[in-house]
Amino acid sequence: MTHFVVVAGAWLGAWAWDEVAADLEAAGETVSALTLSGVAERRAEPAGLETHARDVVGAVEGRDLRDVVLVGHSYSGVPVGIAAGRIGDRLRRVVFVDANVPVSGEGFLDAWPSDPVRAAIAAHDGVWPPPAAEEFAGQGLTDEQIGRITAGATPHPGATLTDPARLARPLGELPATYVKCLLDGDEPPPPVAELVADGRWELVTMDTGHWPMFSRPAELARLLRESAAAR
């Protein structure tokens, strides 16, 4: 039986997947939504990138899960990608939802012009504060959905964004699907574009913004099920 392990991006906990998980479970799938250390109900716990990678590995190995589809959104694509290389034949597929992916020796903030984020972390005692509501404009979200995100978001531990990734397997060896949300840009990150061009990864698109678990949960659930069936 396929088991989906879904991980939200920065600031958000397992609750962000409630609607997607409900749709998957209604279709007969098994789902575990994971809150990473240092955010949401675990916000008191210290965390670096390695902590988050271990969180994901532990969620799989601690429950002896098999035939696992790991799903990482946004920031969590980095620890999910690291974890995917560590769980061996337990992995069925990894799905990156409009996500960053790990690059060996680099941190999340190394992948894009991130000086404002680094400054914000320095100014807020080592955490990245959640965005204001207006920063979600143009992403296909209703006011109610934006309100849910901002009400549930908590500061994100800054070390997880700057620590370098350590990969057990090259990304190209992972069976993977990348979901690109078009309102957040047409192109996936360069490492992903290269793997898609080489035919090693599957690329699918959604005509919505960066937060599809809120804006298009049923469509995202369908794409996750289709990705799990891909070979």
C-alpha positions as CSV (number, residue, x, y, z in Angstrom):
1,M,0.0,0.0,0.0
2,T,1.3,3.4,-1.0
3,H,1.9,5.7,2.0
4,F,2.1,9.5,1.4
5,V,4.3,11.5,3.8
6,V,3.6,15.2,3.2
7,V,5.7,18.0,4.5
8,A,4.8,21.8,4.3
9,G,7.2,24.5,3.6
10,A,8.5,27.3,5.8
11,W,6.4,28.6,8.7
12,L,3.7,25.9,8.4
13,G,2.9,22.6,10.2
14,A,1.1,19.4,9.3
15,W,-2.2,21.3,9.4
16,A,-1.5,22.9,6.1
17,W,-2.2,19.6,4.4
18,D,-5.6,19.0,6.0
19,E,-7.7,19.3,2.8
20,V,-5.2,17.4,0.6
21,A,-5.0,14.6,3.1
22,A,-8.7,14.4,3.4
23,D,-9.0,14.0,-0.4
24,L,-6.3,11.4,-0.5
25,E,-7.8,9.4,2.3
26,A,-11.3,9.6,0.7
27,A,-9.7,8.0,-2.3
28,G,-8.4,5.1,-0.2
29,E,-4.8,6.4,0.3
30,T,-2.8,6.4,3.5
31,V,-1.3,9.8,4.6
32,S,1.0,11.1,7.3
33,A,1.4,14.9,7.5
34,L,4.6,15.9,9.2
35,T,5.4,19.0,11.3
36,L,9.1,19.7,11.2
37,S,11.0,20.7,14.3
38,G,11.0,24.3,15.2
39,V,7.6,25.3,13.6
40,A,3.9,25.2,14.5
41,E,3.3,22.9,17.6
42,R,7.0,22.1,17.6
43,R,8.3,25.6,17.5
44,A,10.1,25.3,20.9
45,E,12.4,22.7,19.5
46,P,15.8,23.8,18.1
47,A,16.4,22.8,14.5
48,G,18.9,22.9,11.6
49,L,18.7,21.4,8.2
50,E,20.0,18.1,9.4
51,T,17.3,18.0,12.1
52,H,14.6,18.4,9.4
53,A,16.1,15.7,7.2
54,R,16.1,13.4,10.3
55,D,12.5,14.4,11.0
56,V,11.5,13.0,7.6
57,V,13.6,9.9,7.8
58,G,12.3,9.2,11.3
59,A,8.7,9.6,10.1
60,V,9.3,6.8,7.6
61,E,11.7,4.4,9.4
62,G,10.1,4.9,12.9
63,R,6.8,3.6,11.6
64,D,8.4,1.1,9.3
65,L,6.7,2.6,6.3
66,R,7.2,1.0,2.8
67,D,6.2,2.1,-0.7
68,V,6.5,5.7,0.4
69,V,5.8,8.8,-1.6
70,L,7.6,11.8,0.0
71,V,6.0,15.1,-0.8
72,G,7.8,18.4,-0.1
73,H,6.4,21.9,-0.6
74,S,8.6,25.0,-1.1
75,Y,11.4,25.0,1.5
76,S,10.7,21.4,2.6
77,G,11.8,20.2,-0.8
78,V,15.3,20.5,0.6
79,P,15.0,18.2,3.6
80,V,12.6,15.9,1.8
81,G,15.1,15.6,-1.1
82,I,17.8,14.7,1.4
83,A,15.7,12.2,3.2
84,A,14.6,10.6,-0.1
85,G,18.2,9.6,-0.7
86,R,18.5,8.0,2.8
87,I,15.4,5.7,3.0
88,G,16.6,3.3,0.3
89,D,14.0,0.9,-1.1
90,R,11.3,2.3,1.2
91,L,10.9,5.1,-1.4
92,R,8.4,4.8,-4.2
93,R,8.7,8.4,-5.4
94,V,9.4,11.9,-4.3
95,V,7.1,14.8,-5.3
96,F,8.4,18.4,-5.1
97,V,5.5,20.9,-5.0
98,D,6.8,24.2,-6.3
99,A,9.8,23.5,-4.1
100,N,13.5,24.1,-3.8
101,V,15.6,21.0,-4.1
102,P,18.8,20.2,-2.2
103,V,22.2,20.9,-3.9
104,S,25.2,19.3,-2.2
105,G,27.2,21.8,-0.1
106,E,24.6,24.6,-0.5
107,G,21.8,25.9,1.7
108,F,18.3,26.9,0.8
109,L,19.2,30.6,0.7
110,D,22.1,30.0,-1.7
111,A,19.7,29.2,-4.5
112,W,18.2,32.7,-5.0
113,P,18.9,36.4,-4.1
114,S,18.2,36.1,-0.4
115,D,19.9,39.1,1.3
116,P,16.6,40.4,2.6
117,V,15.8,37.1,4.2
118,R,19.2,36.9,5.8
119,A,18.7,40.4,7.1
120,A,15.3,39.5,8.5
121,I,16.8,36.4,10.3
122,A,19.5,38.5,11.8
123,A,17.0,41.1,13.0
124,H,14.7,38.5,14.6
125,D,17.0,36.4,16.8
126,G,17.7,33.7,14.2
127,V,14.2,33.1,12.9
128,W,12.5,34.0,9.6
129,P,9.2,35.7,10.4
130,P,6.1,34.7,8.5
131,P,5.0,37.0,5.6
132,A,2.4,39.6,6.0
133,A,-1.0,39.0,4.3
134,E,-0.3,41.3,1.4
135,E,2.7,39.1,0.3
136,F,0.3,36.4,-0.7
137,A,-1.3,38.5,-3.4
138,G,-1.4,37.2,-6.9
139,Q,-1.1,33.5,-5.9
140,G,-4.7,32.4,-6.6
141,L,-5.7,32.5,-2.9
142,T,-9.0,33.9,-1.4
143,D,-8.9,36.2,1.5
144,E,-10.1,33.4,3.7
145,Q,-7.3,31.1,2.6
146,I,-4.7,33.9,3.2
147,G,-6.2,34.4,6.6
148,R,-5.8,30.7,7.4
149,I,-2.2,30.7,6.3
150,T,-1.2,33.8,8.2
151,A,-3.1,32.8,11.4
152,G,-1.4,29.4,11.5
153,A,2.1,30.5,10.4
154,T,5.0,30.6,13.0
155,P,8.6,31.9,12.7
156,H,10.9,29.5,10.9
157,P,14.3,28.5,12.3
158,G,17.0,30.3,10.3
159,A,19.7,27.7,10.6
160,T,17.6,25.3,8.5
161,L,17.8,27.9,5.6
162,T,21.6,28.4,5.7
163,D,23.0,24.9,6.6
164,P,24.5,23.1,3.6
165,A,22.8,20.0,2.3
166,R,24.5,16.6,2.5
167,L,23.2,14.2,-0.1
168,A,23.4,10.4,0.2
169,R,22.4,10.0,-3.5
170,P,22.5,12.3,-6.5
171,L,19.2,13.9,-7.2
172,G,19.0,12.4,-10.6
173,E,18.9,8.9,-9.1
174,L,15.6,9.6,-7.3
175,P,12.3,8.7,-9.0
176,A,10.7,12.2,-8.9
177,T,7.9,14.4,-10.1
178,Y,8.2,18.2,-9.9
179,V,4.9,20.2,-9.7
180,K,5.4,23.7,-11.0
181,C,2.7,26.3,-10.0
182,L,2.5,28.7,-12.9
183,L,1.4,31.8,-11.0
184,D,4.7,31.6,-9.2
185,G,6.8,31.6,-12.4
186,D,6.9,29.4,-15.5
187,E,10.3,27.6,-14.9
188,P,11.4,25.2,-12.2
189,P,14.8,25.8,-10.5
190,P,17.8,25.1,-12.8
191,P,18.8,21.8,-11.2
192,V,15.2,20.6,-11.8
193,A,15.1,21.9,-15.3
194,E,18.2,19.9,-16.2
195,L,16.8,16.7,-14.8
196,V,13.5,17.2,-16.6
197,A,15.3,17.9,-19.9
198,D,17.3,14.7,-19.4
199,G,14.1,12.7,-19.0
200,R,15.0,11.7,-15.5
201,W,12.2,13.6,-13.7
202,E,8.6,14.2,-14.6
203,L,7.3,17.8,-14.8
204,V,3.6,18.6,-14.3
205,T,2.1,22.1,-14.0
206,M,-0.8,23.6,-12.0
207,D,-2.5,26.9,-13.0
208,T,-2.3,28.3,-9.5
209,G,0.1,29.9,-7.1
210,H,2.7,28.8,-4.7
211,W,0.3,27.5,-2.1
212,P,-1.8,24.8,-4.0
213,M,-2.7,22.9,-0.8
214,F,-4.9,25.8,0.0
215,S,-5.8,27.2,-3.5
216,R,-6.3,23.8,-5.3
217,P,-6.3,21.0,-2.7
218,A,-8.4,18.5,-4.8
219,E,-6.3,19.0,-7.9
220,L,-3.1,18.6,-5.9
221,A,-4.4,15.4,-4.3
222,R,-5.2,14.1,-7.8
223,L,-1.7,15.0,-9.1
224,L,-0.1,13.3,-6.1
225,R,-2.0,10.1,-6.8
226,E,-1.1,10.2,-10.5
227,S,2.6,10.8,-9.6
228,A,2.6,7.8,-7.2
229,A,1.4,5.7,-10.2
230,A,4.2,7.0,-12.5
231,R,7.0,4.7,-13.5
